[in-house]
Amino acid sequence: MAVLFPLFKSLDGLAEELCVEAGLLSPKVCKIGSTPYLPPLTLPQVDTATLVDLRQRYEETPHVESRTRYQMILLAQQDYQVPQIARIVLRSEDTGARVLKRFLAGGLDAVPWRTPVLAT
């Protein structure tokens, strides 16, 4: 169920503030007019050892999709935002955000692409 703020189309800042106060930050839950509101996802700068490991994994992985995901983390470390990263690597913003969240939760080992597990 989407919460729409049709009266605030010209007052996007107010609509965003209402979304934040209501805790409705998911684009599937809170929309400002026809545009979903998603707060920017940023990564803290990683230490040198992690950055060296990230670059090594990016350059050495044989799996193309895993390389793309490592590239997303590298771009985030250069202060690119999720929409910019998604355009650069030709993936959806959802995928970009999901990869960054996995990195935040599980580090570099959580980043590589995994084969989906199909329920039987």
N, C-alpha and C positions, 0 to 999 in steps of 0.2 A: 504494500500500500504506500503510495507516494504522497507526501505532504507537499502541497503546492502553495505558493504564495503569489497568486495572480495579481493582487493589489499592489505588490511591491516590485513590479517589474522594473520600475525606474529607480528603486531604492535597494539595489542589490546588497549594499553594505548592511542595511537593516535586516534584510532577509537572512544574510549570512550570520549575523549576530543572533538572530532568533534560532537558527539551526544549532549554533554552538550552545546556546543556553539550554535548548531542549535536548541536547545530546544526540541530535539527528545528523550525524556527520557522514553516513554512508550515502553514496550517490543513488543507491537503490531506495533510500528512505526519504531523503531531503532533496528537493529540487527548488531552484530559484527560477521561476518562470519555466522555461524549457531546458535550462542548463543545470546539470547536477552540481551540487557544491561538495567539493572534496578538499579538505585542508591540505596544504603542501606537505609532502613527506620529505624530510631532509635527513641525511646521514651525518653523524659526527665524523670528524676526520679520524682516520685510523692511524695506529702507530706505524713506524717505518717497517718493522718486521712483517706486519700484516700486509702492508702495501707491496712489499717485495714478493711475498707469497702470492698475492692476488695477481700481480703482473706475470709471475712465472706460470701460474695456472692458466691465465689467459693465453699466453703464448704457446704452451705445451699441450693443452687439451686437444685430443683428436675429434671431439664431438662438437659440431658446429653450433648447436643450440646452447651448449654449456659455455662455449666461447662468447656467444652473444650475451649471455647472462652475466658473465664476468665483466664484459664491456659495460653493461649497465651500472655495475658497482663502480667501475673506474670513472665513468662519466659523472656519477653522483659525487664522487670524491673531488671532481672538478667543479662542483657547485651547480651542475645542471639539475633542473627540476624534472619530475616524472613526465610531464607532457613533452618536454624537449627530448628527453632520453628516448621516449617511445617513437618520436618522429625520426630520430637518428638511426635507431636500430630496426626500424620497420616492424614494431610490435605494438600491441595495444597498451594503453595506459594502465589497464588492469594488470596485465602481465608485468609491466615495469614496477608497479607498486607492490605486487606480490613478491617479486624477486628481492626488492629492497627490504621488505618486511621479513622475508626468510633470512636474509643476511643479518638483520638486526637481532633476530631471535636465535639463530643458530650458527652465525659466523660463515666462513667460506665453505665449510662442508655442506651447508644447507643450500648453496646456490646452484650447483649443477642440475641440469634437466634430469628429471626422473620419469621413467615409463609409468603412465597412469595405471593404477590398479583397478581392474574392472570387477565390479561386484557380480557374483553369480547367484 
